[in-house]
């Protein structure tokens, strides 16, 4: 298995680029939703540019990264089938399944916004943006600790981080309401 580390490296690279896309696209959605509520011609100019940016990010980086991360993960599982016997891997695969659901729902939002269908608020999308972060924390702790129980401490940490993010979000919202250019 001299090529195992190459496959593992490629898997990790595409997981990173997949998450990069999942972290950035909701931010583009926030800007797109906010642009939708601006007056003409700003609305049309910003909307067109943000749709193009989203399309390129989604189809050139995020989707290919998701597919390649999955292919390399399957290859790794074929090379090391005993991972299927370990509890931490079952929990990890559950989080990976949740990540695919998150990715799919993000794709639904992408398709809606490409058609100028604004069904959620920019505030909702700011919160949605944190979903991938929670999954990332859980998976990293699982893979590093290789324990189906100890990952809970990592998730508790991310929940605390989430609370701090929400407080920061609320503070930012207050600052923005006082100064719209912030």
C-alpha positions in Angstrom: 0.0 0.0 0.0 2.7 2.4 -0.9 0.1 4.7 -2.5 -2.1 4.8 0.6 -0.7 8.2 1.7 -1.2 9.7 -1.7 -4.9 8.6 -1.8 -5.3 9.9 1.8 -3.6 13.2 0.9 -5.9 13.7 -2.2 -8.9 12.8 -0.1 -7.9 15.5 2.5 -7.2 18.1 -0.2 -10.6 17.6 -1.8 -12.4 17.6 1.6 -10.7 20.9 2.4 -11.7 22.5 -1.0 -15.3 21.0 -0.6 -15.6 22.7 2.8 -14.1 25.9 1.4 -16.9 26.0 -1.1 -19.5 25.2 1.6 -18.1 27.9 3.8 -18.1 30.6 1.1 -21.2 30.0 -0.9 -23.6 31.0 1.9 -21.8 34.3 2.2 -22.4 34.9 -1.5 -26.0 34.0 -0.9 -26.2 36.6 1.9 -24.9 39.3 -0.5 -27.2 38.1 -3.3 -30.2 38.2 -1.0 -29.3 41.7 0.2 -28.7 42.8 -3.4 -32.1 41.6 -4.4 -33.6 44.2 -2.1 -31.6 47.1 -3.5 -33.0 49.6 -6.0 -32.3 49.4 -9.7 -29.8 49.3 -11.4 -27.7 48.2 -8.4 -29.9 45.2 -7.9 -29.4 43.9 -11.4 -25.7 44.7 -11.5 -24.9 43.0 -8.2 -27.3 40.2 -8.8 -25.8 39.3 -12.1 -22.2 39.3 -10.7 -23.1 37.4 -7.6 -25.0 34.7 -9.6 -21.9 34.3 -11.8 -19.6 34.0 -8.8 -21.9 31.5 -7.1 -22.1 29.4 -10.3 -18.4 29.3 -10.7 -17.8 28.4 -7.0 -20.5 25.8 -7.0 -19.8 24.0 -10.2 -16.0 24.5 -10.6 -14.9 24.0 -7.0 -17.6 22.8 -4.6 -19.3 20.0 -6.6 -16.2 18.6 -8.1 -14.5 18.6 -4.7 -17.4 16.8 -3.1 -17.3 14.1 -5.8 -13.5 13.7 -5.7 -13.5 13.6 -1.8 -16.1 10.9 -1.9 -14.2 8.9 -4.6 -11.0 9.0 -2.6 -12.8 8.2 0.6 -14.3 5.1 -1.0 -10.9 4.1 -2.3 -9.5 4.5 1.3 -12.3 2.3 2.7 -11.5 -0.4 0.1 -7.9 -0.2 1.1 -8.6 -0.4 4.8 -11.9 -2.3 5.2 -11.4 -2.8 9.0 -12.4 0.8 9.5 -16.0 -0.4 9.0 -15.6 -2.4 12.2 -14.8 0.7 14.3 -17.5 2.7 16.1 -15.9 6.0 15.5 -16.2 5.4 11.7 -19.9 4.7 12.0 -20.4 8.0 13.8 -18.1 9.8 11.2 -20.2 8.3 8.3 -23.3 9.6 10.0 -21.8 13.1 10.0 -20.7 12.7 6.4 -24.3 11.8 5.6 -25.4 15.0 7.3 -22.9 16.9 5.3 -24.4 15.5 2.1 -27.8 16.7 3.3 -26.4 20.1 4.1 -24.7 20.2 0.6 -28.0 19.2 -1.1 -30.0 21.8 0.8 -27.4 24.4 -0.1 -27.8 23.3 -3.7 -31.6 23.9 -3.4 -30.9 27.5 -2.1 -28.4 28.0 -5.0 -31.0 26.9 -7.6 -33.6 29.2 -6.1 -31.3 32.2 -6.0 -30.1 31.6 -9.6 -33.8 32.0 -10.5 -34.2 35.2 -8.3 -36.4 33.3 -5.9 -35.6 34.7 -2.5 -37.2 32.4 0.1 -35.0 33.0 3.1 -33.5 36.1 4.7 -29.9 37.1 4.7 -29.9 36.6 8.5 -31.1 33.0 8.0 -28.3 32.4 5.5 -25.7 33.8 7.9 -26.8 31.2 10.4 -27.0 28.5 7.7 -23.4 29.3 7.0 -22.4 27.8 10.3 -23.8 24.3 9.5 -20.7 23.1 7.8 -18.6 24.3 10.6 -20.4 22.1 13.1 -20.0 19.1 10.9 -16.3 19.8 10.3 -15.6 20.1 14.0 -17.3 16.8 14.8 -15.6 14.9 11.9 -12.1 16.3 12.7 -12.4 15.3 16.4 -13.7 11.8 15.4 -10.8 11.2 12.9 -8.1 12.5 15.3 -9.4 10.9 18.5 -10.8 7.8 16.8 -13.3 7.5 19.6 -17.1 7.4 19.2 -17.5 9.1 22.6 -14.7 11.7 22.9 -15.9 13.6 19.8 -18.8 14.8 22.1 -16.3 17.1 23.8 -15.4 18.6 20.5 -19.0 19.1 19.6 -19.6 20.7 23.0 -16.7 23.0 22.2 -18.3 23.9 18.8 -21.7 24.5 20.5 -20.0 27.0 22.8 -18.3 28.5 19.8 -21.7 28.6 18.1 -23.1 30.5 21.0 -20.2 32.9 20.8 -20.8 33.3 17.1 -24.4 34.0 17.6 -23.6 36.6 20.2 -21.1 38.1 17.7 -23.7 38.0 15.0 -26.2 39.8 17.2 -23.6 42.4 18.1 -22.7 42.8 14.4 -26.4 43.2 13.5 -26.8 45.9 16.1 -23.7 47.7 14.8 -25.0 47.4 11.2 -28.4 48.8 12.1 -26.7 51.9 13.6 -24.2 52.1 10.6 -25.5 50.5 7.4 -22.1 50.8 5.7 -20.4 48.5 8.3 
